[in-house]
Each structure stands twice: as structure tokens, then as C-alpha cells.
Amino acid sequence: MNLYKAHDKIKGVLLDSYPNISEKHIQFSQTRKDVKGDLTLVLFPFLKLLKTSPDKIGAEMGQKIIQSLELFAEFEVVGGFLNLSYKKEVLLDYFSVLEQQGACVGTKPESKQSIIVEYASPNTNKPLHLGHVRNVLLGYSVSEILKTQGHSVIKTQIINDRGIHICKSMLAWQIYGQNKTPEDTGQKGDKLVGDYYVKFNQVYTQEIAELISGGMDEKTAKEQAPILLKAREMLKKWEAGDKEVVALWQKMNDWVYKGFDATYEKIGVNFDTLYYESNTYLFGKKVIEEGLEKKIFYKKQDGSVWCDLTAEGLDEKLVLRADGTAVYMTQDIGTAIQRFKDYPSTSKQVYTVGNEQDYHFKVLFLILQKLGYSWAKDNYHLSYGMMELPSGKMKSREGTVVDADDLMDEMYLTAKAKCEELGKLDDLDEQQKEKLYLDIGLGALKYFILKVDPKKKMLFNPEESIDFNGDTGPFVQYTHARCSAIIRTANQMKIEFSSPLRKEDITLESSEREVLKLMVQFTTVLEEAAQKYAPSLLASYLFDLAKSYNRFYQSVSIFKEENLQQQHLRIRLTISTALIIKRGLKLLGISAPSQM
């Protein structure tokens, strides 16, 4: 019995029974905790159409649904809402299906079409920071959730390894670095290079001040600062293939790549393929040349190339500078087309990029359509709000960002302090403890970030994220550990609980019913999270399931229960709760410890 399709079944009954209503009028909401029921239909949209009171239409619809579907035992109309209660037998039958599906619950057969999900997309002039952490966690989790819906997912990133920002780090190292290397200093390569990006900005700021004090206006000073002119000259040499500049670029980028890889491994994300701006910008320039011939683009008197999007309600967009150097749009055009050439079965590309680039992606998708690529209309920008700290916004050039590695180390130390304070790990050896501290610390970080709707700006506070109570990763992890302990006890007691349940011997307590009801919703939650690219929906669901299980644990006895069928159900509910939590956390990139 596919209970997670109950919404569709109810829609079918109502559409057949009431010709003057349409599917858009049929809305469901979360059932309130203080009322009886498992599934709630909103009645307000029907009132004007059917010209009657909520109580009357609710009673009428409730009767039709119960008579037409073998799912519900009873209903109740409360304040404009129709609350329907599943039959005990139906819930237990569906629970048996869940048990049979096991770790595959909610998974659909794999499609032949692929979805490319881009995330991370770092610049090779600095290490990954807190903003990148939200990006990679979102992109990775969305990729894993999409897989549950049968999509073949290709996880990728575009590494921004060229341009003026990279030349700034290179130039500063060349002038001030004294040939220091990661091996000499003991620093990760990305951190070493990032230090020289900050150094460039310090020198640049000082030079601007000196030019202004000499009588130059600020705008001109910013353009004529000697170190910036040198960086621009270096960029031109790089694009011209100057051997010395290219060799320096390769050396410093290699340092950064090793640093990135270490950070990705620690945070637990990976990629199936990589693209480099240094390659794709050339292809983008070629595409723009072809677009000029087809009059999709036009050239201004200064030689710069533009795309006129005013007819579509946008503006004119620069796609190539007057000196022939590329802009971000050049590279993004080339990357998008190259990916579809590499993966011809792709149905869409999902770009995980902050909301300050909303306009950029509107323009990109529109230009790709103008170039004749019909697939561009299905591309999606997974836009997310910026992350801030209690101290305010972060700025890479000023060195005020929160380094991703430092953040993970802080989360580990905070988790360690909390666990030692609770003192529940005395039977674990030091290696097991160290792994657990890292699992809890990273779990807290990931959950705290992913539980927020991607579109919302968020304030990150490490102290708030590590709490064994409330809407946190450690609370959900602790619930899994609690379930694991109960399962171990049942196995140690040699309780045989695998035979089919006798439904007639079972009475569903309200706390048991609540856990079962939430299990029914797991598949629907995965579907919605995939459709909306929103891991926050899954995080919220796992918190609700953890809360409900803990209420169940507090309100009923498991091992002292004399009714063996009731006891077996409770053990099996525990097993399924642990399985769903573990699977759900894995989709969020979070470990599920068996002991805490």
C-alpha cells in the first residue's frame, strides 16, 4: 500500500466527485499536534466554489474519502481543516513494506538522463572559507538527494584558475615571497597563496593613499596604482602564453589544488569531474566569435563584444573586453556548452552559486538559448543567501574570512569539550573518541547550515550548532545512537522479533502512531526536497522523526512489555527509525554514530 501517494488518491476522489473544482484548489497542510489525525486537507479553497460552510463540506468530503479509499478509519473537521486518520492495519501493512525496502526506501529506478550539479567553484587565489562551506554542502547534498529520485548525477566544479585575482596573488608572491613554498613554511598551499592575495591588497591600498596624497583623484588612483598595473601586465602575458608567467601560475595553482583536496576530503564532499576556467574560456571566446558572425553578438567601436538583451527585459551584456580578454560570462558560456558535449545525455545543469549572481545566471541561460541550445531553458540556478558571522560580513582581500579548515577544527574542539563534559564515552578507546568528536563536530556544522532554506541569508554561530537538545545535528545523531543501543540490547537478549506481526494483537499507542506516520512521509519528503533542491526539508523531517521517536521512547516500555507482539513492533520501529535517520543524515553528508 503506497501511503505516500495518499495525497494523489484523495485528489482523485475529489476531482471525480466535484466537477467544478480543479487540482489547484486541493491543498494539504501539516496536521497540528493538538488535534487527532494523520493527514490534513485544507477546506478554505472550496468554500466559494461549493458555497457552503467548512463543517458541511468537510463532513461531506470526509465521508466520500473514507467510502472510496481503504486507507482511513475516521475523520474530524476542525476550523476549516479535514483531519483524516489512517487505519491501524493500513499503517502496519505499510510499515511491513518499509521494512522490506530497507535502505532503499524512497529510491526510484535510475533514469537514462543525467543532471550536472556544479558546486564549490573556488578561485585559486585563496583557501576555501565559510561561504564555500555552505556552497559545497548544498551542492553535495542536493546531488545525493537527486540520486534517490532515479537521476544519474554528475558532480562537478569549475575551478577559476585564471584572471586578474589570480595574477594579484602571483605578483605579490613574486615580489614579497622570497621563494617560500608550502614545504618550507609547513602551510597548506591554498593558505600560503591566500596570504599573498591579502598582501597584494595591503600594498595596493597603501599605493592608492600615496597617489591621492600627491593630488590624484581616488578613481584615477585606483586605476593607476603601480602594483595593479603590474598585475594587469602579468595577466596579458599569461594570456599570451609567456613561459615564465605560465610556469609560475602552474606552480602556485598546484599548491592550491593540494590544499583544496585536503579540505574537500575533511569535509566529506567529492566530484566526478573537474573543469578549469583556463581551458573553457578559450572555447567560450571561440563561441563568441561564431556568435558575432551570426549577429547574436555585436562589436562596439572600442572592439568590445556585447549581447543586446533589452528586448527580453534585461540589459546589454559584455562578453569580451576591448583588449580581447575574457570576462566571467565568456568562460561560463564555454563551460556550459563543453559539459553538454562531454555528457550528451544531460537533461539540465544545476549551478550552486550565491544569490549575488542571480542576474548573471538569467543572462547566461538567455544567451545560451540565443545561441541555439534548447537545453538551456531547463538549467537551474541553485541560489543561496550569504552566510555571516556575529561579527559581520567576511572579506577575502582583507583577510577577515573564516577559513574552512579552521572552522572544522573549531567544531571538532567544541564537540570534544561537550562530549567530555557529558562523560558518556568511557568505554571507547582514544581512536574511537577522536573519530566521534569529528563526526559530531562536522555533523553539527553541516546540519546547522543545511537546515536553513537555501534562499535565506543565515548567521552562523558555532556555539549554537553543537547542542544535544533542540534542532541540531547532534540531537539527531544522538537519537540514532539511542536506537542503536536498544537494538544491541535486543540482540544481546536474543529476542526473536523478525516473524510477521499479528496486527490483531497490537494496539497502536499515540506515540507509536506518530513515529509510523512520519515514516510514511519519508518518500514524499525526498521527492519534494529533490524537486525544490532543498536539503532543509530533509533536515526538518529528520528532526521531527527524532523528536517523535524520543517521545515514543519516553512514553512506552520496550523490554518490560508483556505483549510480545507489541514489544516486537517497538523494536522494529526502533530499527526502522535508525535506518531512516542514518540514510537521511548520509544524504546530508552527515555520519550517524552508533554510540554517543
C-alpha positions in Angstrom: 0.0 0.0 0.0 1.7 3.2 -1.2 0.6 5.5 1.6 3.0 8.2 0.5 0.7 8.6 -2.6 -2.4 9.2 -0.3 -2.5 12.8 -1.4 -2.9 11.7 -5.1 -5.6 9.2 -4.1 -7.5 11.9 -2.3 -7.2 14.3 -5.2 -8.6 11.6 -7.5 -11.7 11.1 -5.3 -12.4 14.9 -5.0 -11.9 15.6 -8.7 -14.3 12.7 -9.6 -16.8 13.9 -7.0 -16.8 17.7 -7.6 -16.6 18.7 -11.3 -16.3 22.4 -10.5 -13.0 22.1 -8.5 -9.6 21.7 -10.0 -6.3 20.3 -8.7 -5.0 23.7 -7.7 -7.8 24.0 -5.1 -6.7 20.8 -3.4 -4.2 21.7 -0.7 -2.7 19.8 2.2 -1.1 21.0 5.4 0.8 19.6 8.3 -1.5 18.1 10.9 -1.5 20.1 14.1 -0.1 18.3 17.2 -3.1 19.1 19.3 -5.7 17.5 17.0 -6.4 13.9 16.0 -5.4 12.9 12.6 -2.6 11.8 10.3 -3.3 13.8 7.1 -4.9 17.2 6.8 -6.9 18.6 3.8 -7.4 22.4 3.7 -11.0 23.3 3.2 -10.9 27.1 2.7 -10.3 26.9 -1.1 -13.5 25.0 -1.6 -15.9 27.4 0.2 -16.6 29.9 -2.5 -16.7 27.2 -5.2 -19.2 24.9 -3.3 -21.0 27.8 -1.5 -21.2 26.0 1.9 -19.7 26.0 5.4 -16.4 24.4 6.3 -18.1 21.9 8.6 -20.6 20.8 6.0 -18.1 20.4 3.1 -15.6 18.8 5.4 -18.1 16.2 6.6 -19.2 15.5 3.1 -15.7 15.2 1.7 -14.6 13.1 4.7 -17.4 10.6 4.0 -16.6 10.4 0.3 -12.9 9.8 1.0 -13.5 7.1 3.7 -16.0 5.3 1.5 -13.8 5.5 -1.6 -10.4 4.6 -0.1 -9.5 1.7 2.2 -6.9 3.9 3.9 -8.7 5.9 6.6 -10.6 4.8 9.7 -12.1 8.2 10.7 -12.1 11.9 10.1 -12.6 15.1 12.1 -13.3 18.6 10.9 -11.6 21.3 12.9 -11.7 25.0 12.0 -11.6 24.7 8.2 -9.4 21.6 8.1 -10.3 18.0 7.4 -8.1 15.7 9.5 -8.0 12.1 8.4 -6.7 9.2 10.5 -5.2 6.1 8.9 -6.5 2.7 9.8 -4.2 0.8 12.2 -4.0 -2.2 9.7 -3.0 0.2 6.9 -0.2 1.8 8.9 1.1 -1.6 9.9 0.9 -3.0 6.4 2.8 0.0 5.1 5.4 -0.5 7.9 6.0 -4.0 6.6 6.6 -2.6 3.1 9.1 -0.1 4.6 10.9 -3.0 6.3 11.1 -4.9 3.1 12.6 -1.9 1.2 15.1 -1.3 4.0 17.9 1.1 3.0 16.2 1.5 -0.5 13.1 3.2 0.8 12.2 6.2 -1.3 14.7 5.3 -4.1 13.4 5.2 -7.7 14.8 3.3 -10.6 17.7 5.1 -12.3 16.9 7.3 -15.3 19.0 7.4 -18.5 19.2 11.1 -18.3 21.9 12.9 -16.3 21.8 16.1 -14.2 25.1 18.0 -13.8 25.4 19.7 -10.4 28.1 22.3 -10.1 29.3 23.4 -6.7 32.4 24.8 -4.9 33.8 26.8 -7.9 36.7 28.3 -6.0 39.3 30.8 -7.1 42.9 29.7 -6.9 44.0 32.8 -5.1 42.7 31.9 -1.6 41.7 29.0 0.6 38.1 27.8 1.0 36.1 29.8 3.5 32.8 29.7 5.4 30.8 30.8 2.3 32.4 27.9 0.3 31.3 25.6 3.1 27.6 26.4 2.6 28.1 26.1 -1.2 29.7 22.6 -1.1 27.4 21.2 1.5 24.3 22.4 -0.5 25.7 21.1 -3.8 26.8 17.8 -2.5 23.5 17.1 -0.6 21.3 18.2 -3.5 23.3 15.8 -5.7 22.8 12.9 -3.3 19.0 13.7 -2.9 18.6 13.8 -6.7 20.0 10.3 -7.0 17.2 9.0 -4.8 14.8 10.1 -7.5 16.5 8.0 -10.1 18.6 10.8 -11.6 22.1 10.0 -12.7 24.1 12.9 -11.2 27.5 14.2 -12.3 29.1 16.3 -9.6 31.4 18.9 -10.9 33.1 22.2 -10.2 34.6 24.9 -12.4 38.0 26.0 -10.9 38.5 29.7 -11.5 42.3 29.4 -12.1 42.9 32.5 -14.3 42.2 36.2 -14.3 43.3 39.3 -12.5 42.7 38.0 -9.0 45.0 35.0 -9.6 47.6 37.4 -11.0 47.4 39.5 -7.9 48.5 36.6 -5.7 51.2 35.5 -8.2 52.6 39.0 -8.4 52.7 39.5 -4.6 54.4 36.2 -4.1 56.9 37.1 -6.8 57.8 40.4 -5.2 57.5 39.5 -1.5 57.5 35.7 -1.2 61.3 35.1 -1.1 60.6 31.8 -2.9 58.7 30.4 0.1 56.9 27.1 -0.6 54.3 25.1 1.4 57.1 22.6 2.2 59.3 25.4 3.6 56.6 27.0 5.7 54.6 24.0 6.7 51.5 25.8 5.4 48.8 24.3 3.2 49.3 25.6 -0.3 46.0 27.4 -0.6 46.7 29.3 2.7 50.1 30.3 1.6 48.8 31.7 -1.7 45.9 33.4 0.1 48.3 35.2 2.3 49.8 36.9 -0.8 46.4 37.9 -2.1 45.9 39.8 1.2 49.4 41.2 0.8 48.6 42.5 -2.6 45.6 44.3 -1.3 47.6 45.8 1.5 50.2 47.2 -0.9 47.5 48.3 -3.3 45.6 50.2 -0.6 48.9 51.9 0.5 49.7 53.0 -3.1 46.3 54.4 -3.6 46.6 56.5 -0.5 50.0 57.8 -1.6 48.7 58.8 -5.1 45.8 60.6 -3.5 48.0 62.5 -1.2 50.0 63.5 -4.2 47.0 65.2 -5.7 45.4 62.4 -7.8 41.6 61.8 -7.6 40.6 58.5 -6.0 39.1 56.9 -9.1 42.3 57.5 -11.1 44.4 56.4 -8.2 42.7 53.1 -8.1 43.3 52.6 -11.8 46.9 53.8 -11.8 48.3 52.2 -8.7 51.6 50.7 -9.8 51.0 47.2 -8.4 47.7 46.9 -10.2 49.3 47.9 -13.5 51.9 45.2 -13.0 49.1 42.6 -12.3 47.3 43.6 -15.5 50.5 43.3 -17.4 51.0 39.8 -15.9 47.5 38.8 -17.0 48.2 39.9 -20.6 51.5 37.9 -20.6 49.7 34.8 -19.2 47.0 35.0 -21.9 49.8 35.4 -24.5 51.5 32.2 -23.2 54.6 33.8 -21.6 56.6 30.8 -20.4 57.8 32.4 -17.2 54.4 33.6 -16.1 52.7 30.3 -17.1 55.3 28.3 -15.1 54.7 30.5 -12.0 50.9 30.1 -12.5 51.2 26.3 -12.7 53.4 26.1 -9.6 51.2 28.2 -7.4 48.0 26.6 -8.7 49.4 23.1 -7.9 49.9 24.3 -4.3 46.3 25.4 -4.1 44.8 22.2 -5.6 46.5 20.1 -3.0 45.1 22.4 -0.3 41.6 22.2 -1.8 41.7 18.4 -2.0 42.6 18.1 1.7 39.7 20.4 2.7 37.2 18.5 0.5 38.3 15.2 2.0 38.0 16.5 5.5 34.5 18.0 4.9 33.4 14.8 3.1 32.5 16.0 -0.4 33.8 14.9 -3.8 33.5 15.5 -7.5 33.1 13.2 -10.6 34.8 15.6 -13.0 36.6 19.0 -12.9 36.6 21.9 -15.3 39.2 24.7 -15.4 38.5 28.2 -16.5 41.9 28.3 -18.1 40.6 25.8 -20.7 36.9 26.7 -21.0 37.4 30.5 -21.5 39.2 29.7 -24.8 36.2 27.7 -26.0 34.0 30.5 -24.8 35.9 33.0 -26.9 35.5 30.7 -30.0 31.8 30.5 -29.4 31.5 34.3 -29.2 33.4 34.7 -32.5 30.9 32.3 -34.1 28.1 34.3 -32.4 29.4 37.5 -33.9 29.2 36.0 -37.4 25.6 35.0 -36.7 24.8 38.5 -35.4 23.9 37.2 -31.9 26.6 39.5 -30.6 27.8 42.8 -31.8 31.1 44.7 -31.5 31.4 48.3 -30.3 33.8 50.9 -31.7 36.4 50.1 -29.0 36.4 46.5 -30.0 34.5 45.1 -27.1 31.8 42.5 -27.8 28.3 42.6 -26.4 24.9 40.8 -26.4 21.8 43.0 -26.5 19.1 41.5 -24.2 17.0 44.7 -23.9 14.1 43.1 -25.9 13.9 40.4 -23.2 13.8 43.0 -20.3 17.5 42.7 -19.4 20.4 45.0 -20.5 23.4 44.8 -22.8 25.9 42.3 -21.6 29.7 42.5 -22.1 31.0 39.1 -23.3 34.5 40.1 -24.4 36.7 43.1 -23.4 38.1 45.6 -25.9 41.6 44.2 -25.5 40.3 40.7 -26.3 40.5 39.3 -22.8 37.6 37.2 -21.4 35.1 38.0 -18.7 33.3 35.5 -16.4 30.4 35.3 -19.0 32.9 34.2 -21.6 34.1 31.3 -19.5 30.6 30.3 -18.3 29.3 30.1 -21.9 32.2 27.9 -22.9 31.9 25.7 -19.8 28.1 25.1 -20.2 28.5 24.1 -23.8 31.5 21.9 -23.2 29.8 20.0 -20.4 26.8 19.1 -22.7 29.3 18.0 -25.3 31.0 15.8 -22.7 27.7 14.4 -21.3 25.2 14.4 -24.2 22.6 12.6 -22.1 22.4 15.5 -19.7 18.9 17.0 -19.2 19.9 20.1 -17.2 22.7 21.8 -15.3 22.3 23.0 -11.7 24.6 25.8 -10.6 25.2 26.2 -6.9 26.1 29.9 -6.6 25.3 32.7 -4.2 22.3 34.9 -4.8 24.5 37.9 -5.7 24.9 36.2 -9.1 21.1 35.8 -9.7 21.2 38.3 -12.6 24.4 36.7 -14.1 22.6 33.3 -14.5 19.5 34.8 -16.0 21.8 36.4 -18.6 23.8 33.2 -19.1 20.8 31.0 -19.7 19.2 33.5 -22.1 22.5 33.9 -24.1 22.8 30.1 -24.4 19.2 29.9 -25.7 20.0 32.7 -28.3 23.0 30.6 -29.4 20.5 27.8 -30.2 20.9 25.5 -27.2 17.4 24.5 -26.2 18.6 22.6 -23.1 19.5 26.0 -21.5 15.8 26.7 -20.7 15.9 23.8 -18.2 19.1 24.9 -16.4 18.7 25.9 -12.8 20.5 28.4 -10.6 20.5 27.0 -7.0 20.7 30.4 -5.5 21.5 30.7 -1.8 21.8 33.5 0.7 25.1 34.7 2.1 26.5 33.5 5.4 27.5 35.9 8.0 29.1 35.7 11.5 28.0 37.5 14.6 30.9 39.9 13.8 29.5 40.7 10.3 30.4 40.1 6.7 33.7 38.5 5.6 36.1 39.9 3.0 38.8 37.8 1.4 41.0 40.6 0.3 41.2 42.0 3.8 41.9 38.6 5.4 38.7 38.6 7.5 37.2 35.4 6.2 36.6 32.3 8.4 38.9 29.7 6.9 37.1 26.4 6.2 39.8 24.3 7.8 40.0 26.5 10.9 36.2 26.3 11.2 36.2 22.5 11.0 39.0 22.4 13.7 36.9 24.6 15.9 33.9 22.4 15.5 36.0 19.3 16.4 37.3 21.0 19.6 33.8 22.2 20.6 32.4 18.7 20.1 35.2 17.2 22.1 34.6 19.7 25.0 30.9 18.9 25.0 31.4 15.2 25.0 34.0 15.3 27.8 31.6 17.4 29.8 28.8 14.8 29.4 31.3 12.0 30.2 29.5 9.2 28.4 32.4 7.8 26.3 34.4 6.0 29.0 34.2 2.6 27.2 35.6 4.0 23.9 39.3 4.0 23.1 41.1 7.2 22.1 40.9 6.5 18.4 37.2 5.9 18.6 36.7 9.1 20.6 38.7 11.2 18.1 36.5 9.9 15.3 33.4 10.6 17.2 34.4 14.2 18.1 35.0 14.8 14.4 31.7 13.2 13.4 29.7 15.2 15.9 31.5 18.5 15.1 31.1 18.2 11.4 27.6 16.9 11.8 26.7 20.0 13.8 28.2 22.2 11.2 26.5 20.6 8.3 23.1 20.3 9.9 23.2 23.9 11.1 23.8 25.1 7.6 21.6 22.7 5.7 18.5 23.1 7.9 18.2 26.7 6.6 16.2 27.2 3.4 18.9 27.9 0.7 17.3 31.1 -0.3 17.6 32.6 3.1 20.6 34.6 4.4 22.0 33.0 7.6 24.0 33.8 10.6 26.4 31.0 11.7 27.2 30.6 15.3 29.4 27.6 16.1 28.3 27.5 19.8 24.6 27.2 18.9 25.2 24.4 16.4 26.6 21.9 18.9 23.8 21.1 21.3 22.5 17.7 22.2 19.0 19.1 22.6 16.9 21.1 20.1 17.0 21.4 16.3 20.7 20.4 15.8 22.8 17.7 14.2 24.0 16.2 17.5 20.4 15.7 18.6 19.5 13.7 15.5 22.8 11.8 15.8 22.1 11.1 19.4 18.7 9.7 18.5 20.4 7.3 16.1 22.8 6.3 18.9 19.9 5.7 21.3 18.2 3.4 18.7 21.5 1.5 18.1 21.8 0.9 21.9 18.3 -0.5 22.0 19.0 -2.8 19.0 22.2 -4.0 20.7 20.2 -4.8 23.9 17.5 -6.7 21.9 20.2 -8.8 20.2 22.0 -9.5 23.5 18.7 -10.6 25.0 18.3 -12.9 21.9 14.7 -11.6 21.3 13.3 -13.1 18.2 11.3 -10.2 16.6 11.6 -10.9 12.8 8.4 -13.0 12.3 5.3 -11.4 10.7 3.4 -9.1 13.1 -0.1 -10.2 14.2 -2.0 -6.9 13.7 -4.9 -8.1 15.7 -2.7 -8.4 18.8 -1.3 -4.9 18.5 -2.7 -1.7 19.9 -1.1 1.4 18.5 -0.3 3.9 21.2 -0.3 7.6 20.1 3.5 7.8 20.2 3.9 4.7 18.1 1.3 6.0 15.6 3.2 9.3 15.4 6.5 7.6 14.5 4.7 5.4 11.9 3.0 8.4 10.4 6.4 10.1 9.9 7.9 7.0 8.4 5.1 7.1 5.8 6.2 10.6 4.8 9.9 9.8 4.2 9.5 9.1 0.5 7.4 12.2 -0.1 10.0 14.3 1.7 12.7 13.0 -0.6 10.6 13.8 -3.6 9.9 17.4 -2.5 13.5 18.0 -1.4 14.7 16.9 -4.9 12.0 19.0 -6.7 12.9 22.1 -4.7 16.6 21.5 -4.4 16.1 22.0 -0.7 18.0 19.7 1.8 16.4 21.9 4.5 13.2 19.9 4.0 15.0 16.6 4.7 16.8 18.1 7.8 13.5 19.3 9.2 11.9 15.9 8.6 14.8 14.1 10.4 14.4 16.5 13.4 10.7 15.7 13.6 11.3 12.0 13.4 14.0 12.2 16.1 11.6 14.2 18.3 8.8 11.7 17.8 11.0 8.7 18.5 12.3 10.2 21.7 8.7 10.9 22.8 7.9 7.3 22.0 11.0 6.1 23.9 9.9 8.1 27.0 6.2 7.1 26.9 6.3 3.3 26.4 8.2 0.4 27.7 10.1 -1.9 25.3 11.8 -4.6 27.2 9.3 -4.8 30.0 6.3 -5.0 27.7 4.5 -8.3 28.3 2.6 -8.3 25.0 5.3 -9.8 22.8 3.7 -8.6 19.5 3.7 -5.1 21.0 7.4 -5.5 22.1 8.4 -6.8 18.7 6.7 -3.8 16.9 8.6 -1.4 19.2 11.9 -3.0 18.5 11.2 -3.0 14.8 10.1 0.7 14.9 13.4 1.4 16.5 15.3 -0.4 13.8 13.5 1.4 11.0 13.9 4.8 12.8 17.6 4.2 13.0 17.7 3.2 9.3 15.8 6.2 8.1 17.8 8.6 10.3 21.1 7.1 9.1 20.0 7.2 5.5 18.7 10.8 5.8 21.9 12.0 7.5 24.0 10.4 4.8 22.1 12.4 2.2 23.1 15.5 4.1 26.7 14.3 4.3 26.5 13.6 8.0 27.7 10.5 9.9 25.3 8.6 12.2 27.3 7.3 15.2 26.1 4.1 16.9 27.3 5.4 20.3 27.4 8.8 21.8 
